[in-house]
């Protein structure tokens, strides 16, 4: 049977106390809904429908171009009503899988089990919790047959003692699901059309109702508050940390690393505490990342060390480099083998040749730096004139003295020496010392200014 997925994402999330639609809050740097969409797409369904409501314009804008069909729930009358908005678009012979847009950690394998069981009738996803407060409880008869799901606000004291809870996912044939939904009423504490009533109606009509139980409750836990969001963030990151450990990566603390994208590591990689990896990051063999670093869309070759408190984004780093501490590589930075970028050095849209060094307090922007270049402390490339960017070229084997100002466009020829404190605005000849600074003058009759007696301080 063809599979169609419906994701319910219309809720406001009042307990988040936020103007942001609930499904746009983030886990691992991505919206909750993005994680659910990934799980849905892994099943290769014919179509995916997203039912939106509160903050719908923002939700649609966040997923512009995504291969989904949007269905508006103009009036939020409950989860059953939300599903009814999508069903008319689905062929009656299809299998329908219903997911919630605020359950980010669900696994593809669990959803496949749910779909495979749907041919028997109606299948729901459940789990067990020692304290399932806030969730609908699964009510079974003495023989274990599922009878219904009762929402917390409508549950009797005995039902509140049940530990099996409904995780909000179900699968069934579209035609049968539509028939059950047509019988759902809003006679409940919230005056809403509950999707959970479908379970009672199906069971009462003799349809087999089965459950696929998630062994890890976090896999099917929804986000209804900032606390729950933080808990699931740690659960996600801890799972990512364990994957890294299984792959041979050395982590100083598996609870203090954040992967907000894709992190690929070679052999003998070591990562210290409080590091954040965003986008696509690739670390070669024997790379070491010091504490409190942020890497975003970065490739680092073998044997390089990134020291503490460094920020690298959209950059390429060669083998055997040393970065930091307190270094910043901005977009377009490309370092060849053996480069040293030290503390409080910033590199932007520049290529640094093999073995070159800028060990402290420098800015290198829109530059081409050759091999074996030494850039002294306080050196800057003046690349922006207020309207346009200009490039600085420093050829091989140059020595740039401290506090030099290189005014682009300018070329420092091979083997040039630039005297400390120079402002260079013209191309230099190769192999020569160039000094451009004011003549030093001492005034023998000068006297130190003194405050007037009794004057204000």
Buried (B, 14 or more C-beta within 10 A) or exposed (E): EEBBBBBBBBBEBEBBEBEBBBBBBBBBBBBBBBBBBEBBBEBEBEBBBBBBBBBBEBBBEBBEEBEBBBBEBEEBBBBBBBBBBBBEEBEEEBBBBBBBBBBBBBBEEBBBBBBEBBEEBBBBBBBBEEEBEBBBBBBBEEEEEBBBBBBBEBBEEEBEEBEBBBBBBBBBBBBBBBBBBEEBEBEBEEEBBBBBBBBBBBBEEEBEBBBBBBEEBBBBBBBBBBEBBEBBBEBBBBBBBEEBEEEEBEBBEEEBBBBBBEBEBBEBBBBBBBBBBBBEBBBBEBBBBBBBBBBBBBBBBBBBBBBBBBBBBBBBBBBBBBBBBBBBBBEBBBBBBBBBBBBBBBBBBBBBBBBBBBBBBBBBBBBBBBBBBBBBBBBBBBBEEEEEEBBBBBBBBBBBBBBBBBBBBBBBBBBBBBBBBBBBEEEBEEEEEBEBEEEEEEEEEEEEEEEEEEEEE
